[in-house]
Amino acid sequence: MTRALRIVLASVFVVSGALAVPGGRAQSIADAITELDVIHAKELLDKTDSDSPTLSFERARLAIYVGDCDTAAAILSSPSLANTPEGAGLAELAKSCAGATAASVVVEDEKHGVWVRLQDERDRVLVPIIVDVASKARARIGADLGSTLPRPLRIDLVRDLFSLSAVSGLPLQAAETTGTVAVARWGRVTMISPRATALGFPWEDTLAHEITHLTLSRATRDRAPLWLQEGIAKREETRWRPAEPFDATPSPDETARQALLTGRSVGIDKLGPSIAMLPTPEAASIAFAEVTSFMEYWIHENGTAALALLLADLKGLSTPDPSAAMRSVTGYDLSFWILRWRKYLRELPEPKHEKTLGPHGSSSEMGEVARRLRLGDLLFNRGYPKAAAEQLAAGVAAVPDEAILRFRAARALAASGDEDQARETLGTLKDIRAVHGGWFALHGRWQRPADPKAAERSFGLAVAVDPLSETVACEGVWTPRVPPGAKPGPVPPLPHNAARRGLCEDARKSPQN
């Protein structure tokens, strides 16, 4: 799954009508919750004796923000709330969230200030690396945006899209259409477990992206428009860590430029309520590229200090129109900057592609590659690696830039004892076009004798994509497959790295396929 399809919904429930929050204490409570200052919000509510529908609603909202959906559902069952559109809508979310998290397990790392709720107990093994990524990303993003998230940072790790929808309120159809794997909403990050996808996904950068949304919500009192939310989140999702291969691939500028020139542009100010609500994955990819390109251009023209001022002005706005804040910071409104950015895109030089790796064939040819990949997997898992390598070699020849094909062919060759040919088949970074966990794990295994530091970087990148794959977790080695009836071979030793050791042990408990 590409990073462009990691869709985020970062809006919060908007109170209106019968439950509109008046000024004074009620407004302070609502603002504290929106800014994720749940301790202050609780203190204010504890000092309030009123049982008015407005304050009861805020008590329910606070309960959802701290992950207590059962309490929220109980509060919202009151007729004074259930009979209002706002109360009924929030009650539906609270009930679905309570159902999805009924048998969950909470693990809190008080030292690092990270709270993780696991829908699947097996995902406990992921908690140490989740905490590590979350704490590092929170610190860097907070420094960049001038806003510190309160502790603990709450993360829900769920097993599928149904649960993601139930816990966050994101419509299931939107999640399925655009490939959503994470949502920042209700003061928490809700993310699908890497266990849920066959090849994993870039979960570390996804988590950083969501943490950015929470930080922006706090910094602006959730008044940042969608284009700013998504543009800054895409910018920050890789800034918390060192640069890695294939960052910003494809180029947001190039994607946005091509969309503009071919009439496929979504439009910075035409995103709707969420990128997750766009009609196709392609539209979502273009939208992400456009907001990323736009915000990078705006920051380049105005400086990071201007971004800090923009966030502060958005928080202090008495109007929902972000153009007023942009005008106060730069002297020009949003429309002006969109025109300037489009002019910049049109004037960009034509991209220079050094070479096209492995031109992909017709649908029938690609179908043949898929057939050989499947046959190669079956042969490998039945203990016939040499025969598997023969099938997979044809796939590599047809599509040489696909890392998954190179990895599986190289793995089969290595299992059959031909390590020299395996290394040649795996290739180098120049031979592939995207990150694949298994490829980097095997690459790291062969890097280690000559360059342990480079190997460690490769292992880390593999875990950042597919941490529960045995080959990834076990640092480029795997449990030998043997033909039916044959005596099992020795199991390779566990990694010395503590985090990967736990992941490797867990991976070896799961059926290999």
C-alpha positions in Angstrom: 0.0 0.0 0.0 1.5 3.4 -1.0 1.9 6.2 1.5 -0.4 8.3 -0.7 -3.2 6.0 0.4 -2.7 6.4 4.1 -5.8 8.5 4.6 -6.4 10.6 7.8 -9.6 12.0 9.2 -8.8 14.7 11.7 -12.1 16.6 12.3 -13.9 16.6 15.6 -17.5 16.5 16.4 -19.1 19.9 15.8 -21.7 20.9 18.3 -24.6 23.0 17.1 -28.3 23.5 17.5 -29.8 22.5 20.8 -26.4 21.7 22.4 -24.5 24.7 21.1 -21.9 25.5 23.8 -22.4 29.0 25.3 -19.7 31.2 26.6 -18.1 31.0 30.1 -17.2 27.7 31.8 -18.9 25.5 29.2 -16.9 27.1 26.4 -13.7 26.7 28.4 -14.5 23.0 28.9 -15.2 22.4 25.3 -12.0 24.2 24.3 -9.9 22.2 26.7 -11.2 19.0 25.3 -10.6 20.1 21.7 -7.1 21.0 22.7 -6.6 17.6 24.2 -6.1 19.0 27.7 -8.3 16.4 29.2 -6.9 16.8 32.8 -7.9 20.5 32.8 -11.3 19.7 31.2 -12.0 17.1 34.0 -11.0 19.6 36.6 -13.4 22.2 35.2 -16.2 19.6 35.0 -15.5 18.4 38.6 -16.1 22.0 39.7 -19.4 22.2 37.9 -22.5 20.9 39.6 -24.8 21.5 36.6 -26.4 18.6 34.9 -27.4 20.6 31.8 -27.5 18.8 28.5 -24.7 20.9 27.2 -22.3 19.9 30.1 -23.5 16.3 30.0 -22.6 16.2 26.4 -19.1 17.6 27.2 -18.7 14.9 29.8 -19.5 12.3 27.2 -17.1 13.9 24.7 -14.4 13.9 27.4 -15.0 10.2 28.0 -14.5 9.4 24.4 -11.3 11.5 24.2 -9.8 9.4 27.0 -11.0 6.1 25.4 -13.8 5.4 27.9 -16.6 4.7 25.3 -18.7 2.7 27.8 -19.1 5.8 30.1 -19.8 8.0 27.1 -22.6 5.6 26.0 -24.1 5.6 29.4 -24.1 9.4 29.6 -25.6 9.8 26.1 -28.4 7.4 26.9 -30.1 10.2 28.8 -33.3 11.3 27.0 -32.2 14.9 27.2 -29.2 14.0 24.9 -30.6 11.0 23.0 -33.4 13.1 21.5 -31.0 15.7 20.0 -29.2 15.2 16.7 -25.8 15.9 18.3 -26.4 13.5 21.2 -27.8 10.8 19.0 -24.8 11.0 16.6 -22.3 10.8 19.4 -24.2 8.0 21.1 -24.0 5.9 18.0 -20.2 6.4 17.9 -19.9 5.6 21.6 -21.8 2.4 21.3 -19.8 1.2 18.3 -16.6 2.1 20.0 -17.6 0.3 23.2 -18.5 -2.8 21.2 -15.2 -2.8 19.3 -13.1 -2.3 22.4 -15.0 -4.6 24.8 -12.3 -7.2 25.1 -9.3 -5.0 24.5 -6.1 -4.8 26.5 -4.6 -1.5 27.6 -0.8 -1.2 27.9 0.5 2.2 29.3 4.1 3.2 29.3 4.1 5.9 31.9 7.8 6.7 31.5 7.3 7.7 27.8 3.7 8.9 28.2 2.1 6.5 25.7 -1.1 4.6 26.2 -1.9 1.8 23.7 -5.1 -0.1 23.6 -4.9 -3.5 21.8 -7.9 -5.1 20.2 -5.8 -8.2 19.6 -3.7 -9.5 22.6 -1.2 -10.8 20.1 -0.2 -7.3 19.2 1.3 -6.7 22.6 4.7 -7.6 21.0 4.4 -4.4 18.9 4.0 -2.1 21.9 7.7 -1.4 22.6 8.4 -0.3 19.0 5.1 1.7 18.9 6.1 3.5 22.0 9.5 4.2 20.7 8.2 5.7 17.4 5.4 7.6 19.1 7.7 9.3 21.7 10.3 10.3 19.1 7.7 11.5 16.6 5.8 13.4 19.2 8.9 15.2 20.4 10.1 16.3 16.9 6.6 17.2 15.6 5.9 19.2 18.8 9.2 21.1 18.3 8.4 21.8 14.7 4.9 23.1 15.4 5.5 24.8 18.7 2.9 22.7 20.5 3.4 19.9 23.0 0.8 17.1 23.2 -0.3 16.3 26.7 0.5 12.9 28.1 -0.4 10.2 27.7 -0.6 10.0 23.9 -3.5 7.5 23.3 -3.3 5.0 20.5 -5.9 2.4 19.5 -4.5 -0.6 17.5 -7.3 -2.4 15.8 -7.5 -5.5 13.7 -9.5 -4.4 10.6 -11.3 -1.7 8.8 -14.6 -2.5 10.5 -13.1 -1.8 13.9 -11.3 1.3 12.6 -14.7 2.6 11.5 -16.4 1.6 14.8 -13.8 3.3 17.0 -13.2 6.5 15.0 -16.6 7.1 13.3 -15.0 7.1 9.8 -17.6 5.6 7.4 -16.5 2.1 6.4 -17.2 2.7 2.7 -14.8 5.7 2.7 -12.1 3.6 4.4 -12.5 0.8 1.9 -12.6 3.1 -1.1 -9.4 5.1 -0.3 -7.4 2.5 1.6 -7.5 4.1 5.0 -5.3 2.5 7.6 -5.3 5.2 10.3 -7.4 8.0 11.7 -6.6 10.9 14.1 -9.9 11.7 15.8 -11.4 12.2 19.3 -8.0 12.9 20.8 -6.6 9.5 19.8 -4.8 7.8 17.0 -6.7 4.7 15.7 -4.5 2.5 13.5 -4.9 -0.9 11.9 -2.3 -3.4 13.1 0.4 -4.3 10.6 -0.8 -7.9 11.3 -3.9 -7.1 9.3 -2.2 -6.6 6.0 -0.4 -9.3 4.0 2.7 -7.2 3.4 2.4 -4.7 6.2 2.4 -0.9 5.5 4.6 2.0 6.4 3.1 2.1 9.9 5.8 4.2 11.5 5.3 7.2 9.2 1.6 6.6 9.3 1.7 7.0 13.1 3.8 10.1 12.8 1.3 11.5 10.3 -1.6 11.0 12.8 0.4 12.4 15.7 0.8 15.6 13.6 -2.9 15.8 13.2 -3.4 15.7 16.9 -0.7 18.3 17.4 -2.3 20.6 14.9 -5.7 20.2 16.5 -4.1 21.2 19.8 -2.1 24.1 18.3 -5.1 25.6 16.5 -8.0 24.5 18.6 -9.0 22.3 15.6 -9.4 25.3 13.3 -6.8 24.3 10.8 -8.4 23.8 7.4 -8.0 20.3 5.8 -5.4 21.4 3.3 -3.2 22.7 6.1 -3.8 19.6 8.3 -2.9 17.2 5.5 -0.1 19.2 4.0 1.7 19.6 7.3 1.0 16.0 8.3 2.6 14.8 5.1 5.5 17.1 5.7 6.1 15.9 9.2 5.6 12.2 8.7 9.2 11.7 7.7 10.9 14.6 9.5 11.0 12.8 12.8 13.6 10.3 11.5 16.6 10.2 9.3 16.0 10.2 5.5 15.3 6.8 4.0 15.3 5.4 0.5 12.2 6.3 -1.5 11.1 9.2 0.7 8.9 11.6 -1.4 8.6 9.0 -4.2 6.8 10.0 -6.4 7.6 13.7 -6.0 4.5 15.6 -4.7 5.5 18.5 -7.0 5.6 16.2 -10.1 2.3 14.5 -9.2 0.6 17.9 -8.5 2.0 19.3 -11.8 0.8 16.4 -13.9 -2.7 16.6 -12.3 -2.9 20.3 -13.0 -1.7 20.0 -16.6 -4.0 17.0 -17.4 -7.2 18.4 -15.7 -7.2 15.9 -12.9 -6.4 18.3 -10.1 -8.6 17.9 -7.0 -8.0 21.5 -5.8 -6.5 22.7 -2.5 -9.8 24.4 -1.5 -12.1 21.7 -2.9 -11.2 18.7 -0.7 -14.5 18.4 1.1 -14.8 17.2 4.7 -12.0 14.7 4.4 -9.6 13.2 1.8 -11.0 9.9 3.0 -14.3 11.0 1.4 -12.9 11.4 -2.1 -14.3 9.0 -4.7 -11.2 7.1 -5.7 -7.7 6.2 -4.5 -6.3 8.1 -7.4 -8.1 11.3 -6.3 -6.8 10.8 -2.8 -3.3 10.3 -4.0 -3.5 13.5 -6.1 -5.0 15.4 -3.2 -2.2 14.4 -0.8 0.4 15.4 -3.4 -1.3 18.8 -3.9 -1.6 19.7 -0.3 2.0 18.5 0.4 3.4 20.5 -2.6 1.3 23.6 -1.7 2.4 23.7 2.0 6.1 23.0 1.1 5.9 25.9 -1.4 4.1 28.2 1.1 6.7 27.5 3.8 9.6 28.0 1.3 8.2 31.4 0.4 7.3 32.6 3.9 9.5 30.6 6.3 8.8 28.3 9.3 8.2 31.3 11.5 5.3 32.3 9.3 3.8 28.8 9.9 4.0 29.2 13.6 2.2 32.6 13.3 -0.4 31.1 11.0 -1.2 28.3 13.6 -1.5 30.9 16.4 -3.7 33.1 14.3 -6.0 30.2 13.4 -6.4 29.4 17.1 -7.4 33.0 17.8 -9.8 33.4 14.9 -13.4 34.3 15.6 -14.3 33.2 12.0 -13.9 29.8 10.4 -12.3 31.4 7.3 -8.6 30.6 7.2 -7.9 33.2 4.6 -8.1 35.9 7.3 -5.3 34.2 9.2 -3.2 33.8 6.0 -3.8 37.4 5.1 -2.7 38.6 8.6 0.5 36.6 8.3 1.5 37.2 4.7 -0.6 40.1 3.5 -2.3 37.8 0.9 -5.3 35.4 1.1 -5.5 31.7 0.2 -6.7 32.4 -3.4 -3.6 34.4 -4.1 -1.3 31.7 -2.8 -3.0 29.0 -4.7 -2.5 31.0 -7.9 1.1 31.6 -7.1 1.6 27.9 -6.4 0.0 26.8 -9.6 2.2 29.2 -11.5 5.2 27.6 -9.7 4.0 24.2 -10.8 3.6 25.2 -14.4 7.1 26.7 -14.5 8.8 23.5 -13.2 11.0 21.8 -15.7 9.9 18.6 -17.3 11.0 15.7 -15.0 14.1 13.8 -16.1 13.7 10.1 -15.6 17.1 8.4 -15.7 15.6 5.2 -16.8 12.4 3.2 -16.6 13.0 0.0 -14.7 11.3 -3.0 -16.1 8.4 -1.7 -18.3 5.4 -3.6 -17.2 3.6 -5.6 -19.8 0.0 -6.2 -20.8 -2.6 -7.4 -18.4 -2.2 -11.0 -19.7 1.6 -10.8 -19.1 1.1 -9.5 -15.6 -1.4 -12.2 -15.0 1.3 -14.7 -15.9 3.7 -13.0 -13.4 1.1 -13.3 -10.7 0.5 -17.0 -11.5 4.2 -17.7 -11.3 4.5 -15.7 -8.0 1.7 -17.8 -6.5 3.2 -21.1 -7.8 6.6 -20.0 -6.5 5.2 -19.3 -3.0 3.4 -22.7 -3.0 6.6 -24.6 -3.9 8.7 -22.7 -1.4 6.3 -23.3 1.4 6.1 -27.0 0.6 9.9 -27.3 0.8 10.9 -27.1 -2.9 13.0 -23.9 -3.0 14.9 -24.7 -6.2 11.7 -25.3 -8.2 10.2 -22.1 -6.6 13.3 -20.1 -7.7 12.7 -21.2 -11.3 9.2 -19.9 -11.3 10.1 -16.7 -9.6 13.0 -16.0 -11.9 10.5 -15.6 -14.8 8.7 -13.0 -12.7 11.8 -11.0 -12.0 12.7 -11.1 -15.7 9.3 -9.7 -16.6 9.1 -7.0 -13.9 12.7 -6.4 -12.6 11.9 -3.4 -10.5 9.4 -5.2 -8.2 11.1 -5.7 -4.8 8.6 -8.4 -3.8 9.6 -10.6 -6.8 13.3 -10.0 -6.3 13.0 -10.8 -2.6 11.1 -14.1 -3.1 13.3 -15.3 -5.8 16.4 -14.5 -3.8 15.0 -16.2 -0.7 14.3 -19.3 -2.7 17.8 -19.4 -4.2 19.3 -18.9 -0.7 17.2 -21.7 0.7 18.4 -24.0 -2.1 22.0 -23.2 -1.2 22.9 -20.8 -4.1 23.7 -17.6 -2.1 25.8 -16.0 -4.8 23.0 -16.1 -7.3 20.6 -15.1 -4.5 22.5 -11.9 -3.8 22.7 -11.1 -7.5 18.9 -11.7 -7.9 18.1 -9.5 -4.9 20.0 -6.6 -6.5 20.6 -3.2 -5.0 18.5 -0.1 -4.3 18.9 1.0 -7.9 17.1 -2.1 -9.0 13.8 -1.6 -7.1 11.2 1.2 -7.0 9.6 0.9 -3.6 10.2 -0.3 0.0 9.5 -3.9 0.7 10.2 -5.3 4.2 11.5 -8.7 3.1 13.8 -7.2 0.6 15.5 -4.9 3.1 15.7 -7.7 5.7 17.5 -9.9 3.3 19.7 -7.0 2.1 20.6 -6.3 5.8 21.5 -9.9 6.4 24.1 -9.8 3.6 25.3 -6.3 4.5 26.1 -7.2 8.1 29.5 -8.9 7.7 31.0 -5.9 6.0 28.9 -3.0 7.4 26.9 -3.7 10.6 25.6 -0.1 10.8 24.2 -0.3 7.3 22.7 -3.7 8.1 21.0 -2.2 11.2 19.5 0.6 9.1 18.1 -2.0 6.6 16.6 -4.1 9.5 15.1 -1.0 10.9 13.5 0.0 7.6 12.2 -3.5 7.2 10.5 -3.4 10.6 9.0 0.0 9.8 7.1 -1.7 7.0 6.3 -5.3 7.9 7.3 -6.0 11.5 5.5 -9.3 11.9 6.9 -11.1 8.9 9.3 -13.8 10.1 12.0 -12.9 7.5 11.8 -9.2 8.7 11.6 -9.8 12.4 14.3 -12.5 12.3 16.8 -10.3 10.4 16.7 -11.9 7.0 16.4 -15.6 8.1 13.4 -17.9 8.3 12.4 -21.3 9.5 13.4 -23.9 6.9 10.6 -25.4 4.9 10.8 -29.1 4.2 8.8 -31.4 1.9 5.9 -33.3 3.5 7.2 -36.1 5.6 10.7 -34.9 5.8 12.5 -34.2 9.1 12.4 -30.5 10.0 15.7 -28.6 9.8 17.2 -26.6 12.7 15.5 -23.3 13.5 17.9 -20.3 13.1 18.9 -18.4 16.3 16.9 -15.4 17.5 18.2 -11.9 16.9 20.3 -10.2 19.6 18.3 -7.0 19.2 15.7 -7.1 22.1 12.8 -5.6 20.1 13.3 -7.8 17.0 13.9 -10.8 19.2 10.4 -10.5 20.6 9.0 -9.9 17.1 10.8 -13.0 15.8 9.5 -15.2 18.5 6.0 -14.0 17.8 6.4 -14.5 14.0 7.5 -18.1 14.5 4.4 -18.9 16.4 2.2 -17.8 13.4 1.5 -20.1 10.4 4.0 -19.4 7.6 2.5 -18.7 4.2 
